[in-house]
Amino acid sequence: MKAWWMDLPHGTDGTPQKYDPTFKGPIYNRGCTDVICCVFLLLAIVGYVAVGIIAWTHGDPRKVIYPTDSRGEFCGQKGTKNENKPFLFYFNIVKCASPLVLLEFQCPTPQICVEKCPDRYLTYLNAHRSQDFEYYKQFCVPGFQNNKGVAEVLRDGDCPAVLTPSKPLAQRCFPDIHSHKGVLMVGNETTYEDGHGFRKNITELVEGAKKANGVLEARQLAMRIFEDYTVSWYWIIIGLVIAMVLSLLFIVLLRFLAGIMVWVMIVMVILVLGYGIFHCYMEYARLRGEAGSDISLVDLGFQTDLRVYLHLRQTWMAFMIILSILEVIIILLLIFLRKRILIAIALIKEASRAVGYVMCSLLYPLVTFFLLCLCIAYWASTAIFLSTSNEAVYKIFNDTACSVAGKTCNPETFLSSNESRLCPGAHCQFAFYGGESTYHRALLGLQIFNAFMFFWLANFVLALGQVTLAGAFASYYWALNKPDDLPAFPLFSAFGRALRYHTGSLAFGSLILAIVQIIRVILEYLDQRLKAAENKFAKFLMTCLKCCFWCLEKFIRFLNRNAYIMIAIYGTNFCTSARNAFFLLMRNIIRVAVLDKVTDFLFLLGKLLIVGSVGILAFFFFTHRIRIVQDTAPPLNYYWVPILTVIVGSYLIAHGFFSVYGMCVDTLFLCFCEDLERNDGSQERPYFMSPQLRDILLKESAEEEGKRGEVEE
């Protein structure tokens, strides 16, 4: 019984490589590949630059930074009449809970820019005949003159009917709602007194403000997170620097002590997870008997302040179970893969020697990071300018039914227009930014093109890094007498070859991946639109499509990575390289499954070790359990914000350093498979692999052949 990959058809696709006495590693005499894709990429970049110029010409980022009043004027913008009025005040914030907010993205109530938010209860009826009128007047429309009756002022929307104590958030005035002894309060009172001397309960106002705040809760959460970043960014950077130093130190030690470092890494990961389990148990035991600690997560529901969950025993129990399962899985994998780990360590040692001879490869992730930052910055700035390149649109708002409500209007001439006479209580105020020109109608398409080009260029940058590193490490492997036969500056030579000859091939592979990614983005958008629908078949179909394209993206990434290695070695075009890499891997599928992936697992443990160490340090620091010198962590709304940022950033940094080793291992593995097919180890056809790698890998190959023969018999 033969495996299917042993019966691949002979010919260009399935035939193993033949012995070639002239082959000495990456081919230097090569030609340009996939020129058409290179031309398409250049034309797309020119078009992308044109889109950026158009967006920068029409866009205005101030629309994102500063709030806008009912006339479309910015609050707090220097050089304008509202320069000293940085806060936006809503006449009746209860109306922000209206469905119009979801349709028009604007509260259907007059809004003005003010110097500061109101700090007291006051009604217009009470203020207009007292000394408080001068204070009240600053919250009326600009230019208001007290020459109307109370009913006329409130009808025309010249002044708010009532002021409530408010606090600024995101440069907007929101009611100062808080809880005192189980009673919801606004400011320091629960009632206010009108001009006739009787007291009114403001429960309705509080409930209405709660609804309005519910609509804006996501924005408030985002602003609190932003505030945490503004006071903790310094310590976040320090945490990321610590992660970078640990990653670099680990990689350097891996270069000289590969075997020892791998086992130290394995033991440390187990110990870190073990400490996590112990810490969760101690917190779980500490909360025993505390009031409210036995409330279930389901009963508590979602809370924006995630610190609440840390006072529940069930939270720490869940953490402890998750860490325990992860610990057991890792230990079982180590037990069953112990022999494979020894082989993977040999491959990592060989990769360490390759990295040692090409030390500048450790710095190449910085080049990739810099280029990716340029792509992200250009995409983000273009997206912001495109989204803010609309014109101010004014619409008619009215509390009651009106035939002209919702129509566009001109605030300068509205009071003398027919619409004003048809709807006496209507207001012409700023609604949103939009437009009816051809450019404005094409904005959605330009945003899609912007996202597509970002995916294409980002994938191209990653592909360039993979081809460069693969070319450098392939030069090491195919040097018969290491390091004497190693070419000078292998990394720079590989980088030059990639740009000079294979820009088109890299563009081709990146284009395929970008198309799949933009389709996934569109599917996510459609899925969000279909969530409110009751069509179960549509939801099922959407889920299947998302799953299929996710798998397709993973497969293309894997195929592209190996195709780039073949491009770096042979200089063939993308399709030929992808085909040869695929069939080479299929002819060595057992080694791919049990050897290459084991090294990936070991590198994952290394990343987890660095991330876990830095994450634990960040947790103890930002929760004020340790101090660094005399400094302590700043007060935060949510201490999980900087902790998660440090953890995610540490993983990205560790991944950047380990990606060099990962690319080195993948390149050496593919070269090893080629070496076995080209040569037989004789004096005429010697292996290019190092003696240490040859001894352990050929021994493993012999064992595999023996097992395969037993199965066939």
Summary of the structure (lengths in Angstrom):
residues: 713
radius of gyration: 32.9
end to end distance: 7.5
largest distance: 110.2
contacts: 2167
relative contact order: 0.12
helix: 64%
strand: 8%
